[in-house]
């Protein structure tokens, strides 16, 4: 962002002000979190590193990363129903603190919109593969440490769930 501001500016005084403000913003970034996030992106093969002729390192979205980035529109997301049910239940459990009530309510809304069955206020069940969709929502709202994804072969109220999802 500061690069854009610098390119549109012709005043040397404002250059220094922009650079000073940029430095302040960079200090606010938690280095450890940034490194961990970049490492996770490399590990997932969503990005790759490229070095320019002048030695600058660029982080570039891979084809897999582009595909993933374009594959979800968070408010229009749907879980695809397979031809044959694999007889496994996907359970999303979350404990999002009161300080993040808005995120908690939005996360719950997304689960309902994806037609999850609400077992309890913070426990939702779905019969179809939805790991990628849930991961996307978790990352989008930065809820990683508050949400768990479980796959189960049976649930004690399975007959009710099968009826709810029209499964045989």
One Martini backbone bead per residue (centre of mass of N, CA, C, O) as a GRO file, in nm:
protein
  168
    1UNK     BB    1   0.058   0.063  -0.021
    2UNK     BB    2   0.305   0.253   0.007
    3UNK     BB    3   0.398   0.225  -0.287
    4UNK     BB    4   0.160   0.375  -0.404
    5UNK     BB    5   0.191   0.638  -0.245
    6UNK     BB    6   0.476   0.700  -0.354
    7UNK     BB    7   0.406   0.704  -0.665
    8UNK     BB    8   0.192   0.960  -0.621
    9UNK     BB    9   0.432   1.114  -0.499
   10UNK     BB   10   0.646   1.430  -0.499
   11UNK     BB   11   0.705   1.474  -0.196
   12UNK     BB   12   0.966   1.437   0.019
   13UNK     BB   13   0.816   1.476   0.289
   14UNK     BB   14   0.602   1.252   0.234
   15UNK     BB   15   0.786   1.014   0.202
   16UNK     BB   16   0.882   1.004   0.501
   17UNK     BB   17   0.603   0.972   0.624
   18UNK     BB   18   0.530   0.706   0.485
   19UNK     BB   19   0.773   0.542   0.585
   20UNK     BB   20   0.716   0.579   0.887
   21UNK     BB   21   0.432   0.448   0.886
   22UNK     BB   22   0.521   0.176   0.773
   23UNK     BB   23   0.706   0.095   1.004
   24UNK     BB   24   0.485   0.087   1.220
   25UNK     BB   25   0.314  -0.135   1.090
   26UNK     BB   26   0.530  -0.361   1.083
   27UNK     BB   27   0.563  -0.375   1.397
   28UNK     BB   28   0.268  -0.491   1.447
   29UNK     BB   29   0.360  -0.739   1.333
   30UNK     BB   30   0.369  -1.070   1.399
   31UNK     BB   31   0.632  -1.251   1.317
   32UNK     BB   32   0.549  -1.537   1.398
   33UNK     BB   33   0.276  -1.544   1.251
   34UNK     BB   34   0.382  -1.483   0.971
   35UNK     BB   35   0.573  -1.725   0.942
   36UNK     BB   36   0.360  -1.944   0.992
   37UNK     BB   37   0.176  -1.869   0.754
   38UNK     BB   38   0.383  -1.900   0.528
   39UNK     BB   39   0.457  -2.194   0.587
   40UNK     BB   40   0.168  -2.305   0.541
   41UNK     BB   41   0.154  -2.222   0.244
   42UNK     BB   42   0.391  -2.389   0.144
   43UNK     BB   43   0.289  -2.666   0.248
   44UNK     BB   44   0.012  -2.640   0.070
   45UNK     BB   45   0.096  -2.527  -0.220
   46UNK     BB   46  -0.013  -2.214  -0.271
   47UNK     BB   47   0.289  -2.123  -0.273
   48UNK     BB   48   0.576  -1.945  -0.412
   49UNK     BB   49   0.911  -1.879  -0.473
   50UNK     BB   50   1.070  -1.575  -0.612
   51UNK     BB   51   1.359  -1.443  -0.777
   52UNK     BB   52   1.490  -1.172  -0.877
   53UNK     BB   53   1.749  -1.010  -1.028
   54UNK     BB   54   1.761  -0.798  -0.766
   55UNK     BB   55   1.671  -1.007  -0.506
   56UNK     BB   56   1.378  -1.023  -0.491
   57UNK     BB   57   1.111  -1.158  -0.308
   58UNK     BB   58   0.845  -1.363  -0.420
   59UNK     BB   59   0.504  -1.435  -0.365
   60UNK     BB   60   0.331  -1.701  -0.534
   61UNK     BB   61   0.057  -1.814  -0.674
   62UNK     BB   62  -0.057  -2.103  -0.740
   63UNK     BB   63  -0.271  -2.296  -0.902
   64UNK     BB   64  -0.391  -2.411  -0.644
   65UNK     BB   65  -0.436  -2.132  -0.511
   66UNK     BB   66  -0.619  -2.012  -0.730
   67UNK     BB   67  -0.835  -2.228  -0.717
   68UNK     BB   68  -0.907  -2.186  -0.418
   69UNK     BB   69  -0.970  -1.879  -0.427
   70UNK     BB   70  -1.205  -1.922  -0.655
   71UNK     BB   71  -1.397  -2.158  -0.525
   72UNK     BB   72  -1.489  -1.934  -0.307
   73UNK     BB   73  -1.798  -1.795  -0.189
   74UNK     BB   74  -1.889  -1.750   0.124
   75UNK     BB   75  -2.213  -1.675   0.056
   76UNK     BB   76  -2.226  -1.929  -0.185
   77UNK     BB   77  -2.181  -2.180  -0.045
   78UNK     BB   78  -2.157  -2.541  -0.111
   79UNK     BB   79  -2.255  -2.873  -0.058
   80UNK     BB   80  -2.190  -3.159  -0.209
   81UNK     BB   81  -2.377  -3.423  -0.332
   82UNK     BB   82  -2.337  -3.739  -0.345
   83UNK     BB   83  -2.432  -4.033  -0.480
   84UNK     BB   84  -2.275  -4.164  -0.228
   85UNK     BB   85  -2.281  -4.239   0.094
   86UNK     BB   86  -2.012  -4.292   0.341
   87UNK     BB   87  -2.122  -4.308   0.648
   88UNK     BB   88  -2.033  -4.014   0.748
   89UNK     BB   89  -1.970  -3.776   1.002
   90UNK     BB   90  -1.968  -3.424   1.027
   91UNK     BB   91  -1.810  -3.244   1.296
   92UNK     BB   92  -1.872  -2.928   1.448
   93UNK     BB   93  -1.667  -2.770   1.697
   94UNK     BB   94  -1.719  -2.488   1.925
   95UNK     BB   95  -1.525  -2.217   2.121
   96UNK     BB   96  -1.623  -1.901   2.116
   97UNK     BB   97  -1.572  -1.623   2.255
   98UNK     BB   98  -1.743  -1.350   2.372
   99UNK     BB   99  -1.541  -1.143   2.236
  100UNK     BB  100  -1.647  -1.314   1.951
  101UNK     BB  101  -1.958  -1.311   1.890
  102UNK     BB  102  -1.985  -1.231   1.594
  103UNK     BB  103  -1.820  -1.466   1.478
  104UNK     BB  104  -1.993  -1.688   1.600
  105UNK     BB  105  -2.260  -1.610   1.458
  106UNK     BB  106  -2.148  -1.630   1.169
  107UNK     BB  107  -2.055  -1.922   1.179
  108UNK     BB  108  -2.335  -2.039   1.240
  109UNK     BB  109  -2.468  -1.929   0.984
  110UNK     BB  110  -2.297  -2.089   0.783
  111UNK     BB  111  -2.383  -2.370   0.879
  112UNK     BB  112  -2.681  -2.333   0.819
  113UNK     BB  113  -2.645  -2.261   0.511
  114UNK     BB  114  -2.506  -2.564   0.481
  115UNK     BB  115  -2.710  -2.766   0.634
  116UNK     BB  116  -2.667  -2.807   0.917
  117UNK     BB  117  -2.698  -2.979   1.213
  118UNK     BB  118  -2.816  -2.884   1.535
  119UNK     BB  119  -2.729  -3.027   1.832
  120UNK     BB  120  -2.594  -2.766   1.935
  121UNK     BB  121  -2.481  -2.451   1.962
  122UNK     BB  122  -2.160  -2.593   1.908
  123UNK     BB  123  -2.298  -2.841   1.730
  124UNK     BB  124  -2.238  -2.983   1.406
  125UNK     BB  125  -2.397  -3.168   1.129
  126UNK     BB  126  -2.272  -3.371   0.844
  127UNK     BB  127  -2.264  -3.614   0.570
  128UNK     BB  128  -2.067  -3.444   0.395
  129UNK     BB  129  -1.813  -3.329   0.234
  130UNK     BB  130  -1.650  -3.021   0.414
  131UNK     BB  131  -1.358  -2.940   0.491
  132UNK     BB  132  -1.281  -2.704   0.298
  133UNK     BB  133  -1.510  -2.513   0.378
  134UNK     BB  134  -1.442  -2.493   0.680
  135UNK     BB  135  -1.152  -2.398   0.648
  136UNK     BB  136  -1.220  -2.137   0.504
  137UNK     BB  137  -1.389  -2.010   0.730
  138UNK     BB  138  -1.177  -2.022   0.951
  139UNK     BB  139  -0.969  -1.844   0.803
  140UNK     BB  140  -1.142  -1.596   0.739
  141UNK     BB  141  -1.205  -1.562   1.075
  142UNK     BB  142  -0.984  -1.664   1.263
  143UNK     BB  143  -1.067  -1.980   1.424
  144UNK     BB  144  -0.871  -2.218   1.471
  145UNK     BB  145  -0.861  -2.243   1.806
  146UNK     BB  146  -1.205  -2.291   1.818
  147UNK     BB  147  -1.204  -2.535   1.599
  148UNK     BB  148  -1.353  -2.856   1.524
  149UNK     BB  149  -1.300  -3.158   1.325
  150UNK     BB  150  -1.519  -3.441   1.283
  151UNK     BB  151  -1.517  -3.796   1.227
  152UNK     BB  152  -1.799  -4.025   1.206
  153UNK     BB  153  -1.978  -4.338   1.209
  154UNK     BB  154  -2.149  -4.245   1.467
  155UNK     BB  155  -2.471  -4.149   1.611
  156UNK     BB  156  -2.718  -4.169   1.846
  157UNK     BB  157  -2.920  -3.988   1.632
  158UNK     BB  158  -2.913  -4.112   1.335
  159UNK     BB  159  -3.211  -4.141   1.245
  160UNK     BB  160  -3.273  -3.841   1.254
  161UNK     BB  161  -3.048  -3.751   1.058
  162UNK     BB  162  -3.135  -3.919   0.815
  163UNK     BB  163  -3.408  -3.782   0.792
  164UNK     BB  164  -3.312  -3.487   0.760
  165UNK     BB  165  -3.114  -3.582   0.496
  166UNK     BB  166  -3.239  -3.816   0.327
  167UNK     BB  167  -3.137  -4.102   0.422
  168UNK     BB  168  -3.059  -4.470   0.389
   0.00000   0.00000   0.00000
